Amino acid sequence: MKNTKTLYGIIGVLSIALLTSIIINFNQTAKLKNGKEVAVKIGKTKITADDLYKDLKEKYAMNILVNEIDHILFDKKYKTDDKEKKSIENQISTIKENYNDNDTYLQAIQSYYGVANEDEFKDMLSLEYKRNLAVQKYVEEKIITEDEIKSYYDTKTIGDIKASHILIKSNASDNDSQDEKTKKEEEAKKKAKEIIEKLNNGEDFKKLAKKYSDDKGTAEDGGNLGYFNSDDNYEENFVTAAATLEKGKYTTEPVKTEYGYEIILKVAEKNKPKLSKVKNSIKETLAEEKLKSDASLYYNSLIQIREDEKVEFKDNIIKRKYNDYLEKLLKNNSSDSY
């Protein structure tokens, strides 16, 4: 469903790593008379743990802190499964395709994402995967209304449709000039209209599909596509055109799709499923549509989830930094920024 939203800051990662190293590796912790722990001593100058904590919270720590909060909220709730692992593998594989060797790839993720190695990168992608699951569920349960579900069901839910088609491709290529592309598009559309005229004159759809269709996978079977529905891999305008046809009727105008010009014959249609059977899938679809149309909804959902989970900031500086951090995220991902 979504690309990585929150990036680790390189300085923040190094700073927290330093702090962790200090805490873990010192078997004995030096303290000043007032009880403050000494983290580093440079000649007579001392840097206390309080000094380090102050710098971290005021300058570097917010990305790390927010990630830690969300790890606590989501890691137990959404256990890593094969689907998550596959998603992460696919993302990494896609990124690696852009680089000639593994060293260049590692340098790229270190520079761009602020991670030390691929394991940290996988951890970051895992957190984003779980955030996406949490946001999707939140929008489905808290944002989507019953009226929206009912409206979608009434206007867009259909029974499975069985159809056949004749596809005429334009065969335009990226190397063609705009004039050449336009000419080939017009020729393809004209050919599709000529086939429709043959249908109007009583010629058999199956025979015409075998003779003219550029979809060789279905042409030999008379253009038979079998049954499909709106959630299958068909373009919306193709499904809409098929749905509005009467059984046994074909489109009287070519339907433009990414593949070319389509002539569609509606062979059969099953009864529309009951709302109770498709309600969850409708909620999922509506949530995805809302998240795609409103970039800020993702972040607002995470903010609300943290509030619902009683995340409280006991340090006023950190609270202010968190609010500033959120304000910047929302500003950068509002509709006005596009």
C-alpha positions, 0 to 999 in steps of 0.5 A: 500500500505505501513508501517509507515516510520517516527517515533516520537522521544520520547524526541522530543514529550516530548519537544514539549509538554513542550513548548506547555504547557508553552505557553498555561498555562502562562497567563502572560509571564515574559520578560527580559529587552531585551524583551526575554521571560522567559520560566523557572526560576531556582533560579537566572538562567533563560531559555528563550523561545529562549533557548528552541527554540534553543535546540528544533531545534538543537536537537529534533524538526525535526521529529515533524517539518516534521510531522507538515509540512506534516499535513498542506500539506495533511490533507486538501487535503486528508480528513479522510474517512471510508477507512482510518479509516478502514485501521487504525483499521486493523493496530491497531488490528494486533498490538494488537494481539501480546499482551495479554492485553491493558496495554502491548499494550499501553506500546509497542506503547509508547516505540516503536513509542514514542506516549503518547496514542492510540489517538496519535498513530492513528494520526501518522497512519493517517498522514502516510496513507495520505502520502502514498496517496500523494506519490502514486498520485505523482508517478502515475502523475510525474514518470510513463511515457506514454511509460511504460503505453503502454508497460504494456497494450501491454504485460500484459493487457488481456480480462477477461478469463473464465477457469476451473482447477484441483488442486492437493495439495502436503499436505506437512506440516511445521512439515515435514522434507525437504525430506518428503516435496520434496517427497510429492511435487513429488507425487502431480506433478506426479498425476497431470501429470497422469491426463493430460495423461488422458485428452490426451487420451480423458477423460472429464475435468469436470469428472476428476475435480470432481473425482480428484481436491482438490479444493472442492469449484469448483470440483463439478462444473467441476473445473469452476472458472468463469471469472477472470483477472490479477488484481484478486486474482490469482497468476501471473503464473496462469494467464499467463498460462491461458492467453497463452492457446488457447480457449478449450485447457488445460495446458500440464504441471502442473502449480505450484502455492502456492496451489499445481499443477494446470491443467488449461482449457481455456473456453473463453476469452473476448476482451481486453479492450481499453487502455482508460478504463484501463489506470488509473488502469495500472498507479496505478499498475506501481506506486505500483511496482516502490515503492515496488522495490525502497524504496528511491522513497517514500522519494524522492517523499515526498521531491519533493512534499514539494518543489512543495508546496513551503516549504521554511526554513527561519532558516539556522540551521533548513534547515541544520537539515532537509537536514541531516534528509533527507540524513539519511532517504535516506541512510537507505532506499536505495537499497544498504542498503538491 
